[in-house]
Amino acid sequence: MLWPIQGIQSAFENRSYEARKAKVRRQAVAHFETIEYEVFRGGGPQLSTAMKLALVVPAQQSNLIGELQQNRSLYFSGDPEPLVVALMVHGGQPSP
């Protein structure tokens, strides 16, 4: 009989995730070229904001930056969606 409760919890988590992803997407779209530049500089305020919105913990930020640097043609080909996905994959869950 936990199914209804689990369904409600899942719906809430999905809405929360989608809201967070939308914020990350807005940041990535608005500052795409700047974020690309900051990635290859090793960091900067717009990249930091995107990582904060995605809940990328400080211990994972250098791993993410390295991934973005190594796969530039994937993440910075003009479409910000792969960047958004990478940020969300490296991001965490909000604290309760």
TORPA-4810 file (N, C-alpha, C, O; in nm, 3 decimals):
<nodes>
NODE_1_0.080_-0.120_0.000_0.000_0.000_0.000_0.085_0.127_0.000_0.032_0.236_0.019_M
NODE_2_0.213_0.114_-0.021_0.298_0.232_-0.027_0.300_0.294_-0.167_0.356_0.402_-0.186_L
NODE_3_0.241_0.228_-0.263_0.246_0.279_-0.400_0.195_0.420_-0.414_0.261_0.501_-0.479_W
NODE_4_0.079_0.455_-0.357_0.033_0.594_-0.372_0.132_0.694_-0.313_0.155_0.800_-0.371_P
NODE_5_0.190_0.661_-0.200_0.287_0.751_-0.137_0.412_0.762_-0.223_0.465_0.871_-0.244_I
NODE_6_0.459_0.648_-0.273_0.578_0.649_-0.358_0.552_0.727_-0.487_0.640_0.797_-0.537_Q
NODE_7_0.430_0.714_-0.540_0.395_0.789_-0.660_0.395_0.938_-0.638_0.442_1.014_-0.722_G
NODE_8_0.344_0.981_-0.525_0.343_1.123_-0.490_0.486_1.173_-0.472_0.522_1.280_-0.521_I
NODE_9_0.567_1.094_-0.401_0.706_1.132_-0.379_0.781_1.141_-0.512_0.857_1.235_-0.534_Q
NODE_10_0.759_1.043_-0.599_0.825_1.042_-0.729_0.785_1.163_-0.812_0.869_1.226_-0.876_S
NODE_11_0.657_1.197_-0.811_0.610_1.313_-0.886_0.674_1.441_-0.834_0.714_1.527_-0.912_A
NODE_12_0.683_1.453_-0.702_0.746_1.570_-0.642_0.894_1.578_-0.681_0.943_1.685_-0.718_F
NODE_13_0.964_1.465_-0.674_1.106_1.462_-0.709_1.126_1.497_-0.856_1.220_1.569_-0.890_E
NODE_14_1.039_1.447_-0.944_1.049_1.478_-1.086_1.029_1.627_-1.112_1.102_1.687_-1.191_N
NODE_15_0.930_1.686_-1.045_0.906_1.830_-1.062_1.026_1.910_-1.012_1.067_2.008_-1.075_R
NODE_16_1.081_1.869_-0.900_1.197_1.937_-0.843_1.317_1.928_-0.938_1.386_2.027_-0.961_S
NODE_17_1.340_1.809_-0.991_1.450_1.788_-1.085_1.431_1.874_-1.210_1.524_1.941_-1.255_Y
NODE_18_1.311_1.871_-1.266_1.284_1.947_-1.388_1.297_2.097_-1.365_1.344_2.169_-1.453_E
NODE_19_1.257_2.145_-1.249_1.272_2.287_-1.217_1.419_2.325_-1.208_1.461_2.430_-1.257_A
NODE_20_1.498_2.238_-1.144_1.642_2.263_-1.133_1.707_2.259_-1.270_1.792_2.343_-1.302_R
NODE_21_1.669_2.161_-1.352_1.725_2.149_-1.487_1.690_2.272_-1.571_1.772_2.318_-1.650_K
NODE_22_1.570_2.325_-1.554_1.530_2.446_-1.629_1.619_2.565_-1.591_1.656_2.644_-1.677_A
NODE_23_1.652_2.577_-1.463_1.741_2.686_-1.419_1.881_2.668_-1.478_1.942_2.765_-1.524_K
NODE_24_1.929_2.545_-1.478_2.061_2.516_-1.535_2.059_2.548_-1.684_2.154_2.608_-1.736_V
NODE_25_1.952_2.509_-1.754_1.941_2.534_-1.898_1.941_2.685_-1.926_2.009_2.731_-2.017_R
NODE_26_1.865_2.762_-1.848_1.862_2.908_-1.868_2.002_2.967_-1.853_2.043_3.052_-1.932_R
NODE_27_2.075_2.923_-1.752_2.211_2.971_-1.729_2.302_2.932_-1.845_2.380_3.014_-1.894_Q
NODE_28_2.292_2.808_-1.890_2.376_2.759_-1.999_2.347_2.833_-2.130_2.440_2.869_-2.203_A
NODE_29_2.222_2.855_-2.159_2.185_2.925_-2.282_2.228_3.071_-2.276_2.284_3.124_-2.373_V
NODE_30_2.202_3.136_-2.165_2.232_3.279_-2.152_2.382_3.308_-2.154_2.423_3.416_-2.196_A
NODE_31_2.462_3.213_-2.110_2.606_3.239_-2.095_2.692_3.132_-2.162_2.803_3.104_-2.118_H
NODE_32_2.640_3.072_-2.269_2.705_2.957_-2.332_2.850_2.986_-2.372_2.940_2.910_-2.336_F
NODE_33_2.872_3.093_-2.446_3.008_3.125_-2.492_3.100_3.159_-2.375_3.217_3.120_-2.375_E
NODE_34_3.049_3.229_-2.277_3.129_3.263_-2.160_3.165_3.138_-2.081_3.278_3.123_-2.035_T
NODE_35_3.069_3.048_-2.066_3.097_2.922_-1.994_3.202_2.842_-2.068_3.291_2.785_-2.005_I
NODE_36_3.195_2.838_-2.200_3.298_2.767_-2.277_3.436_2.826_-2.249_3.532_2.753_-2.223_E
NODE_37_3.445_2.957_-2.254_3.571_3.024_-2.226_3.619_2.992_-2.084_3.737_2.962_-2.063_Y
NODE_38_3.529_2.997_-1.988_3.566_2.971_-1.848_3.609_2.827_-1.827_3.698_2.801_-1.746_E
NODE_39_3.547_2.734_-1.897_3.588_2.593_-1.886_3.735_2.580_-1.924_3.811_2.512_-1.855_V
NODE_40_3.774_2.642_-2.032_3.911_2.627_-2.080_4.010_2.716_-2.005_4.131_2.702_-2.021_F
NODE_41_3.958_2.806_-1.923_4.040_2.884_-1.831_4.052_2.813_-1.697_4.137_2.847_-1.614_R
NODE_42_3.966_2.712_-1.675_3.969_2.638_-1.550_3.865_2.683_-1.449_3.863_2.633_-1.336_G
NODE_43_3.778_2.777_-1.489_3.671_2.822_-1.400_3.637_2.966_-1.422_3.705_3.038_-1.495_G
NODE_44_3.529_3.008_-1.357_3.483_3.146_-1.368_3.343_3.158_-1.311_3.281_3.057_-1.277_G
NODE_45_3.292_3.280_-1.299_3.165_3.302_-1.230_3.043_3.239_-1.297_2.955_3.188_-1.228_P
NODE_46_3.035_3.242_-1.430_2.918_3.184_-1.497_2.919_3.032_-1.488_2.814_2.970_-1.468_Q
NODE_47_3.035_2.972_-1.504_3.047_2.827_-1.487_3.017_2.788_-1.343_2.948_2.690_-1.319_L
NODE_48_3.068_2.865_-1.248_3.040_2.837_-1.107_2.892_2.845_-1.077_2.839_2.761_-1.003_S
NODE_49_2.824_2.943_-1.133_2.679_2.956_-1.114_2.607_2.835_-1.172_2.517_2.780_-1.108_T
NODE_50_2.645_2.793_-1.292_2.582_2.676_-1.354_2.603_2.551_-1.269_2.510_2.472_-1.250_A
NODE_51_2.724_2.533_-1.217_2.751_2.416_-1.133_2.674_2.424_-1.001_2.627_2.322_-0.951_M
NODE_52_2.662_2.543_-0.947_2.586_2.560_-0.823_2.438_2.528_-0.846_2.376_2.459_-0.764_K
NODE_53_2.383_2.576_-0.955_2.243_2.548_-0.987_2.219_2.398_-1.007_2.113_2.346_-0.972_L
NODE_54_2.318_2.330_-1.065_2.307_2.185_-1.089_2.341_2.103_-0.964_2.328_1.981_-0.965_A
NODE_55_2.383_2.170_-0.858_2.423_2.105_-0.732_2.545_2.016_-0.748_2.554_1.909_-0.688_L
NODE_56_2.640_2.062_-0.831_2.767_1.991_-0.844_2.851_2.025_-0.721_2.885_2.141_-0.699_V
NODE_57_2.883_1.924_-0.642_2.958_1.948_-0.519_3.101_1.987_-0.554_3.154_1.945_-0.657_V
NODE_58_3.165_2.068_-0.469_3.301_2.114_-0.499_3.399_2.000_-0.531_3.487_2.017_-0.616_P
NODE_59_3.385_1.887_-0.466_3.476_1.775_-0.491_3.463_1.719_-0.632_3.556_1.655_-0.682_A
NODE_60_3.349_1.742_-0.698_3.326_1.692_-0.834_3.350_1.797_-0.943_3.352_1.765_-1.062_Q
NODE_61_3.368_1.922_-0.903_3.378_2.028_-1.003_3.499_2.015_-1.093_3.489_2.039_-1.213_Q
NODE_62_3.613_1.978_-1.039_3.731_1.964_-1.125_3.715_1.846_-1.221_3.762_1.852_-1.334_S
NODE_63_3.647_1.739_-1.177_3.620_1.627_-1.267_3.532_1.670_-1.383_3.556_1.634_-1.498_N
NODE_64_3.429_1.749_-1.352_3.339_1.798_-1.456_3.413_1.889_-1.552_3.399_1.875_-1.674_L
NODE_65_3.492_1.981_-1.500_3.568_2.071_-1.587_3.660_1.992_-1.679_3.671_2.022_-1.798_I
NODE_66_3.727_1.891_-1.624_3.813_1.805_-1.706_3.736_1.735_-1.816_3.783_1.727_-1.930_G
NODE_67_3.619_1.683_-1.784_3.533_1.617_-1.883_3.495_1.715_-1.993_3.501_1.681_-2.111_E
NODE_68_3.456_1.835_-1.955_3.416_1.936_-2.053_3.533_1.977_-2.142_3.516_1.998_-2.262_L
NODE_69_3.652_1.988_-2.083_3.771_2.023_-2.160_3.809_1.914_-2.258_3.846_1.943_-2.372_Q
NODE_70_3.800_1.789_-2.215_3.841_1.677_-2.300_3.745_1.652_-2.416_3.785_1.597_-2.519_Q
NODE_71_3.622_1.691_-2.400_3.521_1.664_-2.502_3.457_1.792_-2.553_3.334_1.803_-2.563_N
NODE_72_3.540_1.887_-2.585_3.494_2.020_-2.628_3.396_2.012_-2.745_3.295_2.081_-2.745_R
NODE_73_3.426_1.928_-2.843_3.340_1.922_-2.962_3.200_1.869_-2.929_3.105_1.899_-3.001_S
NODE_74_3.187_1.792_-2.824_3.056_1.742_-2.783_2.978_1.848_-2.706_2.861_1.872_-2.735_L
NODE_75_3.043_1.911_-2.610_2.973_2.002_-2.519_2.959_2.144_-2.569_2.873_2.219_-2.522_Y
NODE_76_3.043_2.184_-2.665_3.041_2.323_-2.711_3.033_2.332_-2.863_3.107_2.408_-2.926_F
NODE_77_2.942_2.256_-2.921_2.925_2.255_-3.066_2.817_2.352_-3.111_2.780_2.355_-3.228_S
NODE_78_2.766_2.433_-3.019_2.662_2.529_-3.052_2.529_2.499_-2.986_2.445_2.587_-2.974_G
NODE_79_2.510_2.375_-2.943_2.387_2.335_-2.875_2.418_2.320_-2.726_2.501_2.237_-2.690_D
NODE_80_2.353_2.398_-2.640_2.384_2.390_-2.497_2.329_2.265_-2.427_2.365_2.240_-2.312_P
NODE_81_2.244_2.187_-2.492_2.182_2.072_-2.425_2.284_1.970_-2.373_2.268_1.923_-2.260_E
NODE_82_2.388_1.932_-2.449_2.486_1.840_-2.392_2.555_1.895_-2.267_2.586_1.820_-2.175_P
NODE_83_2.579_2.025_-2.263_2.636_2.088_-2.144_2.540_2.077_-2.027_2.581_2.045_-1.915_L
NODE_84_2.413_2.103_-2.052_2.312_2.091_-1.946_2.309_1.950_-1.892_2.306_1.930_-1.770_V
NODE_85_2.310_1.852_-1.979_2.307_1.711_-1.936_2.430_1.680_-1.852_2.418_1.616_-1.748_V
NODE_86_2.547_1.723_-1.895_2.670_1.697_-1.819_2.661_1.760_-1.680_2.699_1.697_-1.581_A
NODE_87_2.613_1.881_-1.673_2.598_1.948_-1.542_2.503_1.870_-1.453_2.531_1.850_-1.335_L
NODE_88_2.391_1.827_-1.508_2.291_1.755_-1.428_2.341_1.618_-1.385_2.313_1.573_-1.274_M
NODE_89_2.416_1.551_-1.472_2.471_1.419_-1.437_2.570_1.431_-1.324_2.573_1.347_-1.234_V
NODE_90_2.652_1.535_-1.326_2.751_1.555_-1.220_2.690_1.618_-1.095_2.751_1.618_-0.988_H
NODE_91_2.570_1.671_-1.110_2.503_1.735_-0.997_2.447_1.634_-0.900_2.444_1.513_-0.926_G
NODE_92_2.402_1.685_-0.789_2.350_1.597_-0.686_2.203_1.620_-0.661_2.132_1.681_-0.741_G
NODE_93_2.159_1.569_-0.549_2.021_1.585_-0.506_2.016_1.697_-0.403_2.110_1.714_-0.325_Q
NODE_94_1.909_1.774_-0.403_1.896_1.879_-0.302_1.891_1.820_-0.163_1.841_1.709_-0.143_P
NODE_95_1.941_1.892_-0.067_1.935_1.848_0.073_1.792_1.858_0.121_1.720_1.952_0.087_S
NODE_96_1.751_1.760_0.202_1.612_1.764_0.253_1.589_1.879_0.349_1.477_1.896_0.399_P
</nodes>
